[in-house]
C-alpha cells in the first residue's frame, strides 16, 4: 500500500510545469492540469518533483486517476 503524503505538504506542492495542484494516486502524484497530464513518482515516501522524472499519461489514464480521487473524496476516504 502506498504511503500517503502529508496533507500539509500536499497543500504546497504543485506541478513544476503547469503549477496545477496535485492529487495522489498510489505511488504517484498527478497534476490536475488536463493539458499536461503529468504524473510524478513517489519513492520511499519522497515526491520526486522533477519534470525529467515525470511521465505524461494518456487521457484515459488521466481521467481514471482523477475519477478515483473524486470517488474517494465523495466516500470520505483519504486514500
C-alpha positions as CSV (number, residue, x, y, z in Angstrom):
1,X,0.0,0.0,0.0
2,X,1.3,3.4,-0.9
3,X,2.4,5.8,1.8
4,X,0.2,8.9,2.0
5,X,2.0,12.2,1.5
6,X,1.4,14.6,4.5
7,X,-1.7,16.8,3.8
8,X,0.3,20.0,4.7
9,X,2.9,19.1,2.1
10,X,0.2,18.4,-0.5
11,X,-1.2,21.9,0.1
12,X,2.0,23.5,-1.1
13,X,3.2,21.0,-3.8
14,X,2.3,21.9,-7.4
15,X,3.3,20.6,-10.8
16,X,6.6,22.2,-11.8
17,X,5.5,22.6,-15.3
18,X,1.9,23.9,-15.1
19,X,1.8,24.9,-11.4
20,X,-1.5,23.0,-11.1
21,X,-2.4,21.3,-7.8
22,X,-1.5,17.6,-7.4
23,X,-3.5,14.6,-6.3
24,X,-2.0,11.3,-5.0
25,X,-3.0,8.0,-6.6
26,X,-0.9,5.2,-5.2
27,X,2.8,5.9,-5.6
28,X,2.2,8.8,-8.0
29,X,1.3,12.5,-7.8
30,X,-0.8,13.5,-10.7
31,X,-1.0,17.1,-11.9
32,X,-4.7,18.2,-12.2
33,X,-3.9,20.1,-15.4
34,X,-5.6,18.2,-18.3
35,X,-3.4,19.9,-20.8
36,X,-0.1,18.4,-19.5
37,X,-1.4,15.2,-17.8
38,X,1.9,14.7,-15.9
39,X,2.5,12.3,-13.0
40,X,5.4,12.4,-10.6
41,X,6.8,9.3,-8.8
42,X,6.9,8.9,-5.0
43,X,10.0,7.0,-4.0
44,X,10.5,5.9,-0.4
45,X,7.8,8.4,0.7
46,X,9.5,11.3,-1.1
47,X,7.8,13.0,-4.0
48,X,10.2,13.4,-7.0
49,X,9.1,16.7,-8.4
50,X,11.4,16.8,-11.4
51,X,10.0,17.2,-14.9
52,X,12.6,14.8,-16.2
53,X,11.4,12.1,-13.8
54,X,7.7,12.6,-14.6
55,X,5.6,10.8,-17.2
56,X,2.9,12.1,-19.4
57,X,-0.2,9.8,-19.2
58,X,-2.8,9.4,-21.9
59,X,-6.2,11.0,-21.5
60,X,-7.9,7.7,-20.3
61,X,-5.3,7.2,-17.5
62,X,-5.7,10.9,-16.5
63,X,-9.5,10.6,-16.3
64,X,-9.2,7.3,-14.4
65,X,-6.9,8.8,-11.8
66,X,-8.9,12.0,-11.3
67,X,-12.2,10.0,-11.1
68,X,-10.6,7.7,-8.5
69,X,-9.7,10.6,-6.3
70,X,-13.1,12.2,-6.7
71,X,-14.8,8.9,-5.7
72,X,-12.6,8.6,-2.6
73,X,-13.4,12.1,-1.6
74,X,-17.2,11.6,-2.0
75,X,-16.9,8.4,0.1
76,X,-15.0,10.3,2.8
77,X,-11.8,8.2,2.2
78,X,-8.3,9.7,2.5
79,X,-6.7,7.4,0.0
